[in-house]
Amino acid sequence: RCFEEDRRSFLLRHQQVMMIKFLCALLLQKIGGYEVVIAGGGFGGTYTALQLARLRPQTEITLVESRPRFCFLPLLYEYACSLATEDEVSAPYESIFSSTPNVKVIHGEVTSIESERLIIDGNKEIENFRVALLALGKKPEPIAEALPFYRLEDARRLRQSLRPDMSVAVIGGGYTGVELTCHLAAKCEKVTLVHRSTRVVSSASVHNQAVAQGAIKSSGAELLIGEVVNIQTADDGKKKRLELADGTTHDEFDMVIATVGAKIAEPLRPLASPRDGRIPVDSGLRLSSSTMRKFANFEQRQSPALFALGDVARLPGSQADLVPSAQVTLQQALIAARNIAATLDARPLTPFRYIPLGELLTLGRYEASASLLPSLQSDLLNLQGPVAGFARRLVYAARMPTPEQRLISLRGLAAEKTSSSSLSSGKSF
C-alpha cells in the first residue's frame, strides 16, 4: 500500500513537472543547434547567406527576417512610379534560397540580441549557434504626418497613392531624396525637395552632383532650402504644413515623404558607439572583444563569433568614414561569407578592403548619371542621360541575387526599352 501511494505521488509530481515544462515551452520556443545564424535579410544578410551556402554547402544556415520578400532597394523608385513590377524589384525568400537547401528562413522580427542567443518576436529563442551575422540595417524613425520611403511596403503605398494633380514634398537631399524627386516630378503636378543647403547628394562624385543639380531644375521640381522642424495638418484638414527652422511655413502639400531619420535597429543599439550610432568591427567585420563585453553574459572562450556589416558597422582606420551604400554592403557580404567560413574552419580572417567601382543615380524614367571606376579619373567613364540609365539597369540586373531574378529584370528592361519609342510627351500613368 505504501509502495502504491509513493508510486502515485511520483507520477503526480512527474506530471506537474512535465506540465510546467510544456507551459514554459509555449512561452519561450527554443530553436537551437544551428551553426550560422544571420539576423536580417537585406542586401548584407541575403547575399552573405547565398555566398556562404556556396562556400560551405554542408553548413546549416538560418536567416531570420520579418518580411516575406527580399527587395532590391535601388529599384524602389521605378516600382513606386509604376515603371517596374513588384516581381522585377523583389522576390520571396523561399524562391531566392530554393537552390540552397542548407539555408533555412525563419520569418520573424529579432527583438533582442545576446552573445549566445537571439530572441524572435519576443517569445522564440535561437541558441547554440557558432557564428552570427548582424545585418539588421537601419530602420526609419517614424515622422508624424510624413510617409517613409525605405522599404518595399513604403513604395507600394506610395504607388497606390500617387495622383497627377498632387503636390508632394520630399524631405532630404541625399541620394534617395534626389532620385525620388526626379521620378515624382514626372508623375505629379508639383514636387518640392526640402533640403538644408543648396548642395544635394553631397557624398556623390563631382560629376554626379552637377548632373543631379541640373536634373532637379530640368524636371520642374522646386528646391526649398531649410530644415523641417515640424509637420502638421493645415487648417483645411487636408493639406500638410511644413514649418522650417527659420520660422517660415509652407502648407500646400498633399503628401510629405521623409527620406531622412533612419537609425540603427533597436536590438543593435546597446552595441553601437555613442559617437556615430554604429557597431565597431575589426577589419574582418568581426565584433571586437570590447564590443562583445557589452553583453551581460559574455564569456570570451565560450561565446559565439559575431560579425556585422552594412550601414550598422563601422570599420577601423581609413575605412571608418565609408558612405554606406548597396555597393559597399555587397562587397562586405563576400568577405563576411568568407570570414564566417574561415571561423568555422579555424582559419585566419580576410581583411575587408573596399574597391570603389563607381556610382549610379537614377534621375527620371530615362535619365541617369554614372561615374564609373573613379580611380581611373577619366571623363570618358562619366555618363549621363539615357545611356547612363540603360547602363544602370544592366548593372542592377547583373547584381540580382539569383539567375531567375536576373532574367526577370532583363525582361523588364527590354519591355521598358521597347515602350520608350512610343512614350508620349507630358505626364503619364
WOVEN-V845792 format. One line per field, one symbol per residue. ss: DSSP state (h for helix, s for strand, l for the rest). Layout:
ss = ???
//
This chain:
ss = lhhhhhhhhhhhhhhhhhhhhhhhhhhlsssslllsssslllhhhhhhhhhhhhhlllllssssslllssslhhhhhhhhlllllhhhhssshhhhllllllsssssllsssslllsssslllsssslllsssslllsssllllllsslllhhhhhhhhhhlllllssssslllhhhhhhhhhhlllllssssssllllllllllhhhhhhhhhhhhhhllssssllssssssllllllsssssllllssssslsssslllssslhhhhhhlllllllsssllllsslhhhhllllllllllllsssslhhhssllhhhhhllllhhhhhhhhhhhhhhhhhhhlllllllllllllssssslllllssssslhhhllhhhssslhhhhhhhhhhhhhhlllhhhhhhhhhhhhhhhhhhlllllllll
//
